Amino acid sequence: MWKVRLARARRFMWCCPLAFPETDARKEHGGGAVLMHKDHFFLNVYVRLLISLCISAFFLISPAWAQTERIMDFFSTVIINQDGSLLVTENITAWATGDQIRRGIVREFPTEYSSASGKKIRVGFSVVDVLRDGQPEPYHTKSMSNGVAIYMGDKDVLLAPGRYTYTITYTVTRQLGFFPEYDELYWNVNGNGWRLPLDRVRCRVHLPDQAPALSVVTYEGFMGSTASRSFSGGASIVELSSSRPYAPLEGLTIAISWPKGFATEPGRVAHVVHEHGMDMVMGAGLVLVFCYYLLAWVRVGRDPEKGVIVPLFSPPRAFPRPWCVCCPSCVLITRPLLPVSSIWLFKAPCVLKKSDPRSP
């Protein structure tokens, strides 16, 4: 019997992680090695599987791992000032697991877009404060193709899985629309740049100087969606919320109008300076460069004016006489140039004599 048990033990010993007490049969035959019975082997496997399942269930049931990474609540408060500027405070509650939210969240804000008529509009944007769970949070901004991205968090600190609430305060200018019969705020509450799902989006708008709302319309979905809902106006504080959870890249856009006279419309000059300020600066720079080069050319670049030509009826004293030989018709005689050239070549005085034409 003990030989059979020894063979079984050799067959299953390679996967035996536990030591079982010796049986009476091994004691009886003097077996000193710790052997495992086949039933004990399967019991060991079952125990291991049970422990693994319990550990997996613990991590799955744990709140830090059971929930997916998402934006749990997006609450925005918009205060419209009488000068037409906006003071916006956003409270963003996010659940982080370390997948996309590692050091913090990213809020994208468009500052350039096209109106319904195709006109390019630029709005002013300035960050006032950023908090995380009520404490100041480091942040930095980066320019995008059509706006600004706010990166919140410390680059050297990784967030532990859990729930975090970020508070962003910023100001916006030139966001209102001024029409002949009413003024309007057309506002994308949460933006369509989120790569995470959003459980709920809410917004509270304070109209300028307690102006009554004329109409309230909301648009939900992806960029360009026309799915809308209308609400009755009359109140100076308008509260709106999403009708369903949003998938990534979905957002809530609101359009609220009120009577004219409660917000100051910027003047034409201010509008031109804001919309074309950079173009004006570049144009002024080109004009200054052109004026500089024009002035430099006038002072030192032009050739000097030619003097008055005075006729001379006698040769200059410094000129050799043969150079000044002319016929009455003022045609230069080239024959005397040859001896003069010889004089110039040798730089020595010489005597020219008239030879006898009959001599060879």
C-alpha positions in Angstrom: 0.0 0.0 0.0 2.8 2.4 0.8 4.4 2.0 -2.6 1.1 2.9 -4.3 0.9 6.1 -2.2 4.5 6.9 -2.9 3.8 6.7 -6.7 0.8 8.9 -6.4 2.7 11.4 -4.3 5.5 11.6 -7.0 2.8 12.2 -9.6 1.2 15.2 -7.8 4.0 16.5 -5.7 5.1 19.1 -8.3 2.0 21.2 -7.7 1.7 20.7 -3.9 1.9 24.0 -2.1 0.8 22.8 1.3 2.2 20.1 3.7 -0.3 17.7 5.2 0.3 15.7 8.3 1.6 12.2 7.8 -1.0 9.4 7.8 -0.9 6.4 10.0 0.0 4.2 7.0 3.2 6.2 6.4 4.1 6.1 10.0 3.5 2.4 10.0 5.8 1.8 7.0 8.4 4.3 8.3 7.8 6.9 5.6 9.7 10.1 6.5 8.7 12.3 3.6 5.6 14.4 3.6 3.3 13.0 0.9 0.0 14.3 -0.4 -3.1 12.3 -1.1 -5.0 12.8 -4.4 -8.0 14.0 -2.4 -5.8 16.5 -0.6 -4.5 17.8 -4.0 -7.9 18.6 -5.3 -8.8 20.2 -2.0 -5.8 22.4 -2.3 -6.8 23.5 -5.8 -10.3 24.3 -4.7 -9.0 26.3 -1.7 -6.8 28.3 -4.1 -9.6 29.0 -6.5 -11.9 30.1 -3.6 -9.3 32.5 -2.3 -8.7 34.0 -5.7 -12.4 34.5 -6.2 -12.8 36.2 -2.8 -9.9 38.6 -3.6 -11.3 39.5 -7.0 -14.8 40.0 -5.5 -13.3 42.3 -2.9 -11.7 44.6 -5.5 -14.8 44.5 -7.7 -17.1 45.4 -4.8 -14.7 48.1 -3.4 -16.0 51.6 -4.3 -12.6 52.6 -5.6 -12.7 50.0 -8.3 -16.3 49.2 -8.9 -17.2 52.7 -10.4 -16.0 53.8 -13.8 -14.1 57.0 -14.4 -16.6 59.8 -15.2 -17.9 63.3 -14.3 -20.5 62.7 -11.6 -21.8 66.3 -11.5 -21.1 69.5 -13.5 -22.7 72.5 -11.9 -22.1 76.0 -13.4 -23.1 79.4 -12.1 -23.1 82.2 -14.6 -23.5 85.9 -13.4 -24.1 88.4 -16.2 -22.8 91.8 -15.3 -24.2 95.1 -16.6 -21.1 95.8 -18.7 -21.8 92.6 -20.6 -19.0 90.4 -19.1 -19.6 87.1 -17.4 -18.4 85.7 -14.1 -18.5 81.9 -14.3 -18.0 79.4 -11.4 -17.9 75.7 -12.3 -18.0 72.9 -9.7 -16.9 69.7 -11.4 -17.2 66.5 -9.3 -15.2 63.7 -10.9 -14.6 60.0 -10.0 -11.0 59.2 -10.8 -9.5 55.7 -11.1 -6.2 56.6 -12.7 -7.2 55.9 -16.3 -7.6 59.3 -17.8 -7.7 61.4 -14.6 -4.2 60.8 -13.2 -3.0 64.2 -12.0 -6.2 66.2 -12.5 -8.8 67.1 -15.1 -8.6 69.2 -18.2 -11.2 71.9 -19.0 -11.3 73.1 -22.7 -12.8 76.5 -23.4 -13.4 77.8 -27.0 -12.5 81.4 -27.6 -13.0 81.5 -31.3 -16.0 80.4 -33.2 -18.3 81.3 -36.1 -21.7 82.8 -35.8 -24.8 81.8 -37.7 -24.0 84.3 -40.4 -20.4 82.9 -40.7 -18.8 85.8 -39.0 -15.7 85.0 -36.9 -16.1 85.9 -33.2 -13.4 86.1 -30.6 -14.2 86.2 -26.9 -12.0 87.2 -24.0 -11.1 84.6 -21.4 -9.3 84.9 -18.1 -8.9 82.4 -15.2 -9.5 83.8 -11.7 -9.0 80.8 -9.4 -8.8 77.0 -9.4 -9.6 74.8 -6.3 -9.6 71.1 -5.6 -11.8 70.1 -2.6 -11.7 73.7 -1.4 -7.9 74.0 -1.5 -5.9 75.9 -4.1 -4.8 73.7 -7.0 -1.9 74.2 -9.4 -2.9 74.7 -13.0 -1.5 75.9 -16.3 -3.1 76.8 -19.6 -2.3 75.8 -23.2 -3.5 77.4 -26.4 -5.6 75.2 -28.8 -6.6 75.8 -32.4 -9.8 77.6 -31.3 -9.4 78.2 -27.6 -7.7 77.5 -24.3 -7.2 74.3 -22.3 -6.9 74.5 -18.5 -4.7 71.6 -17.0 -5.4 71.2 -13.3 -3.1 69.3 -11.0 0.5 68.9 -10.0 2.6 67.2 -12.6 4.6 65.4 -9.8 1.5 64.1 -7.9 -0.7 61.2 -8.9 -4.2 61.1 -7.6 -5.4 58.1 -5.6 -8.6 56.6 -6.9 -11.6 58.4 -5.4 -14.0 61.4 -5.7 -12.7 64.9 -6.3 -14.4 68.3 -6.7 -12.8 71.0 -8.8 -13.9 74.6 -8.7 -12.9 76.8 -11.6 -13.7 80.6 -11.6 -13.1 82.6 -14.7 -14.3 85.7 -16.6 -15.6 86.0 -20.2 -16.1 89.1 -22.3 -18.0 89.6 -25.6 -20.1 86.5 -25.1 -23.5 88.3 -25.3 -25.5 88.9 -28.5 -27.1 92.3 -28.9 -30.1 92.4 -31.3 -32.6 95.2 -32.1 -35.3 93.9 -29.8 -33.6 91.9 -27.2 -30.2 90.7 -25.8 -29.2 87.1 -25.6 -26.8 84.7 -23.9 -25.9 81.7 -26.0 -23.8 79.5 -23.8 -22.3 76.0 -23.9 -22.5 75.0 -20.3 -20.0 72.1 -20.0 -18.3 72.1 -23.4 -18.2 69.3 -26.0 -14.6 68.4 -25.3 -15.0 65.9 -22.5 -13.7 62.4 -23.1 -15.5 61.1 -20.1 -19.3 60.4 -19.6 -21.2 62.9 -17.6 -23.9 61.8 -15.1 -25.5 65.2 -14.7 -25.1 68.8 -16.0 -26.7 71.8 -14.2 -26.6 75.5 -14.7 -27.8 78.6 -12.9 -27.8 81.9 -14.7 -28.2 85.3 -13.0 -29.5 87.9 -15.6 -28.2 91.4 -15.5 -29.8 93.8 -13.0 -32.6 91.3 -12.3 -33.9 91.4 -15.9 -36.8 89.1 -16.6 -36.2 86.3 -19.0 -38.1 86.4 -22.3 -37.3 82.9 -23.6 -35.3 79.9 -22.4 -34.2 77.1 -24.8 -31.8 74.3 -24.2 -29.9 72.1 -26.7 -28.5 68.6 -25.8 -26.3 66.2 -27.6 -23.2 66.3 -29.8 -21.9 69.4 -31.5 -24.5 70.7 -34.0 -27.4 68.8 -32.4 -30.9 70.4 -32.9 -32.6 68.5 -30.1 -34.1 71.3 -28.0 -36.4 72.0 -25.1 -38.2 75.3 -24.4 -39.1 76.7 -21.0 -41.2 79.7 -19.9 -39.4 82.9 -18.9 -40.2 85.6 -16.4 -37.6 85.0 -13.7 -34.3 86.8 -13.3 -32.5 83.6 -12.1 -32.8 80.7 -14.5 -31.9 77.1 -13.4 -31.5 74.3 -16.0 -30.3 70.8 -15.9 -29.7 67.9 -18.3 -32.5 65.5 -19.1 -30.3 62.4 -19.2 -26.7 61.3 -18.7 -24.3 62.4 -21.4 -21.9 60.3 -23.4 -18.3 61.6 -24.1 -18.3 64.7 -26.4 -21.9 65.5 -25.6 -22.9 68.8 -23.9 -25.6 71.2 -22.8 -26.1 74.5 -24.6 -28.6 77.2 -23.4 -30.1 80.3 -25.1 -31.6 82.9 -22.8 -33.0 86.3 -23.9 -34.1 89.3 -22.0 -35.3 92.9 -22.8 -32.8 95.5 -24.0 -31.4 98.1 -21.7 -30.1 95.9 -18.9 -26.7 95.2 -20.3 -24.4 97.7 -21.9 -23.5 97.0 -25.6 -19.9 97.7 -26.4 -19.2 100.6 -28.8 -18.2 100.2 -32.4 -14.6 101.3 -31.8 -14.2 98.8 -28.9 -15.7 96.1 -31.2 -13.3 96.8 -34.0 -10.3 97.0 -31.6 -11.2 93.7 -30.0 -11.9 91.8 -33.3 -9.1 93.3 -35.3 -6.6 94.5 -32.7 -3.8 92.1 -33.7 -4.4 92.9 -37.4 -4.2 96.6 -36.6 -0.9 96.2 -34.7 0.6 94.2 -37.5 -0.5 96.8 -40.1 1.0 99.6 -38.0 4.2 97.8 -37.7 4.5 97.4 -41.5 3.8 101.2 -41.9 6.5 102.1 -39.5 9.0 99.9 -41.2 8.1 101.4 -44.6 8.5 104.9 -43.2 11.9 104.1 -41.8 13.3 102.8 -45.0 11.8 105.7 -47.0 13.4 108.2 -44.7 16.8 106.4 -44.9 16.6 106.4 -48.7 15.8 110.1 -48.8 18.7 111.0 -46.6 21.5 108.8 -47.8 20.3 106.5 -50.5 19.7 109.0 -53.4 22.5 110.0 -55.8 23.8 113.6 -55.4 22.4 116.2 -57.8 24.5 116.9 -60.9 26.2 120.2 -61.1 25.9 122.9 -63.8 27.9 122.1 -67.0 30.1 125.0 -67.9 31.7 125.0 -71.4 35.6 125.4 -71.5 37.2 127.1 -74.5 40.8 126.3 -73.5 42.3 123.0 -72.3 42.9 122.6 -68.6 46.5 123.1 -67.5 46.9 119.6 -66.1 45.9 117.9 -69.3 48.5 117.1 -71.9 48.1 119.0 -75.1 47.7 116.0 -77.4 44.6 114.9 -75.4 42.9 118.1 -76.2 43.5 118.2 -80.0 40.2 118.8 -81.7 39.2 119.8 -85.2 37.0 122.8 -85.8 34.0 120.6 -86.0 34.7 119.4 -82.5 35.6 115.9 -83.6 38.4 114.3 -81.6 41.5 113.5 -83.6 42.6 110.1 -82.6 46.0 110.1 -84.3 47.8 112.0 -81.5 46.6 109.5 -78.9 49.2 107.0 -79.8 52.3 109.0 -78.7 50.4 110.2 -75.6 49.7 106.6 -74.7 53.4 105.9 -75.0 54.2 108.7 -72.7 51.6 107.5 -70.2 53.0 104.0 -70.5 56.7 104.7 -69.9 56.1 107.7 -67.6 59.2 109.4 -69.0 59.7 112.5 -71.1 60.3 112.1 -74.7 60.6 114.3 -77.8 58.5 113.9 -80.8 60.1 115.0 -84.1 58.6 115.3 -87.5 60.3 112.9 -89.9 61.1 113.5 -93.5 58.4 112.0 -95.6 60.9 111.0 -98.2 63.0 109.0 -95.8 62.3 105.3 -95.6 
